[in-house]
């Protein structure tokens, strides 16, 4: 209904079939941060498909291999699924991902 009434603009995302997991609204900068499989997207709140910025953050290859050896599915489990997007200060966001069953966290400068 929203699409038919032109009441929304869908995020076209990526052709990679990403799995979106977490969101962080940054009203001050007019952005939406979206955590996905191996990626963090920075979207414009006015038009989510305009000037999309993307941070590629995969799990380490050796962690992916260990995950597969443990019998996990390479496409649905052995990746870095972003689970936490938390404001840290005015310039950084704290980010955590699953890291193919070896969690990892870091900071992203919003600059």
C-alpha positions in Angstrom: 0.0 0.0 0.0 2.8 2.4 0.8 4.5 1.8 -2.5 1.3 2.2 -4.4 0.5 5.5 -2.7 4.1 6.8 -3.2 4.3 7.3 0.6 7.7 5.7 0.9 11.0 5.2 -0.8 12.3 1.6 -0.4 16.0 1.0 0.2 17.3 -0.8 -2.9 20.3 -2.0 -0.8 22.6 -4.3 -2.7 22.3 -7.2 -5.1 24.3 -9.2 -2.5 21.1 -10.3 -0.6 22.1 -8.7 2.6 20.5 -9.6 5.9 19.6 -6.4 7.8 19.7 -6.8 11.5 20.1 -3.5 13.4 19.4 0.2 13.0 20.7 3.4 14.5 19.0 6.8 13.7 21.3 9.7 13.6 18.9 12.7 13.4 21.7 15.2 14.0 23.4 14.3 10.7 20.2 13.2 8.9 21.4 9.6 8.5 20.3 6.1 9.3 22.9 3.4 10.0 21.9 -0.1 9.1 23.8 -3.2 10.2 23.7 -6.1 7.8 25.7 -9.2 6.8 29.3 -8.1 6.5 28.2 -4.4 5.9 27.2 -1.2 7.6 25.2 1.2 5.5 25.0 4.9 6.1 21.8 6.2 4.5 20.4 9.6 3.9 17.1 10.1 5.8 15.5 12.2 3.0 16.3 9.6 0.2 17.7 6.3 1.4 19.1 5.5 -2.1 21.0 8.8 -2.4 24.7 9.0 -1.6 24.7 5.6 0.1 27.9 4.9 2.0 28.9 1.3 2.8 31.5 -0.1 5.1 32.5 -3.7 4.3 33.4 -5.6 7.5 33.6 -9.3 6.9 34.7 -11.9 9.4 38.3 -13.0 9.1 38.8 -15.8 6.6 40.3 -18.2 9.1 37.2 -17.7 11.4 34.9 -18.4 8.4 36.8 -21.6 7.7 36.6 -22.7 11.4 32.9 -21.9 11.3 32.4 -24.1 8.2 34.5 -26.9 9.8 32.1 -26.8 12.8 29.3 -27.7 10.4 27.7 -24.3 10.1 26.2 -23.0 6.9 28.7 -20.8 5.0 26.1 -18.4 3.7 23.7 -18.0 6.6 25.9 -18.4 9.6 29.6 -18.0 8.8 29.7 -14.2 8.3 30.0 -11.1 10.4 26.3 -10.2 11.1 26.3 -6.7 12.6 24.3 -6.8 15.8 25.2 -3.6 17.7 25.2 0.0 16.5 25.6 2.3 19.5 26.5 6.0 19.7 29.8 6.4 21.4 30.4 10.1 21.2 29.8 12.9 18.6 32.3 11.4 16.1 32.2 7.6 16.6 29.7 4.7 16.7 30.5 1.5 18.6 29.8 -1.5 16.4 29.8 -5.2 17.1 29.3 -8.2 14.9 29.1 -12.0 15.2 32.5 -12.5 13.4 31.5 -16.1 12.3 31.0 -17.2 15.9 34.0 -15.1 17.1 32.4 -11.8 18.1 34.3 -8.6 17.3 33.7 -4.9 18.1 35.2 -1.7 16.9 34.5 2.0 16.4 33.5 3.7 13.2 34.3 7.4 12.7 31.3 9.2 11.3 33.2 12.1 9.8 
